[in-house]
Every structure is written in structure tokens, then in C-alpha cells.
Amino acid sequence: MGLPRRRRLRRRAVAQAPAPWLTPGKQHLAHCILGSFDRAFGRPLLAGGELHDARQASQLLFRADTVVLAHDGSSDPALIYANAAALRLWERRWAEMIGMPSRLTAEPRERADRARMLASALQQHANEGYSGVRISQSGRRFQIHNARLWTLWGPGDQPCGQAAAFSDWWWL
């Protein structure tokens, strides 16, 4: 016999829910991250050039080998985006990472340097070459090297956060 009808419907609804990085809001955010990167550095973040399909762009950004993170523009910024490479590196699930204060990605002794770097990147709207030590959820420390940071531009050409990307890192 099968499951009662109500249970089958509930399971089907869960199975059809989009991945959190593919919701309309996160697709818009992925477009913002990609467009703001291109604006900051004059080149696309993802190989292959301009992507016109929002869902495809969101999926490619999430699956990129490059670590990509973004936080909002509040006084104590919270993470609003982390791709799969970032989730693996910080050893967290999407629900644990999104909404977390972004300062917690670094050890306490590294946070002042991180804050100075973010302030500098905010003033310049883009910065390349940042290196620093970060810490995963399990306490594993790692060095990031040559990170790129940029301002996220929202509606009305207003800054609405910052993003970072890097491919070069190693465990300490």
C-alpha cells in the first residue's frame, strides 16, 4: 500500500521546492553579485561571459570553483550569499551560513584587520589582493590569498553590501 494521500502531497511539495540559492530573491542577488563584479573589475566573474538566464547564472555561481560570499550593508553585516565552495570551506550548510554575522568567518584576532580591509574596499568600491586567516565551523584555520572584494550595487545605483571571491587558499 502507498502512503496516505496527505503524506504523498506533502512529500511532493517538499521535493519541488527550489534550492535556496535558486529562489527568485537569490537569483536576483546572484545577478547583482555578477553584475557588480563586472562593474568593479571590468571582466566577468564566471568564465563564459555574460549570462542572460537568471536561473542558469545562479546555478553556475553556486557551483563555481571560486569561493564567493556576500554580506548586506548593515553596521554588523550578515551573510546573504555563500556558494557551494564557500559552504564546503567553512564547513557549514546554507541555513547555518546565511544570516550569520560575516565577522564570524574570521577568528577574533583577525577581525580588526578584516574590518579595515572591508572599509577600504567600500571606499574604493573594489579591492584586489587581500590575504587573511579564516576559520571553519570545526575550528580549522585556513589562509586566503589574493581575494577580490567589491561593492554590491542595488536599485537606484545604491550600495547594498559587499562580496568577496577567491580561489587561492590553504589549510594552516
Stockholm file with secondary structure:
# STOCKHOLM 1.0

chainA/1-172         MGLPRRRRLRRRAVAQAPAPWLTPGKQHLAHCILGSFDRAFGRPLLAGGELHDARQASQLLFRADTVVLAHDGSSDPALIYANAAALRLWERRWAEMIGMPSRLTAEPRERADRARMLASALQQHANEGYSGVRISQSGRRFQIHNARLWTLWGPGDQPCGQAAAFSDWWWL
#=GR chainA/1-172 SS CCCCHHHHHHHHHHHHSCCGGGSHHHHHHHHHHHHHHHHHHSSCSSTTSCCCCHHHHHHHHHHCSSEEEEEESSSSCBEEEECHHHHHHHTCCHHHHTTSBGGGGSCGGGHHHHHHHHHHHHHHSEEEEEEEEEECTTSCEEEEEEEEEEEEECGGGCEEEEEEEECEEEEC
#=GC SS_cons         CCCCHHHHHHHHHHHHSCCGGGSHHHHHHHHHHHHHHHHHHSSCSSTTSCCCCHHHHHHHHHHCSSEEEEEESSSSCBEEEECHHHHHHHTCCHHHHTTSBGGGGSCGGGHHHHHHHHHHHHHHSEEEEEEEEEECTTSCEEEEEEEEEEEEECGGGCEEEEEEEECEEEEC
//
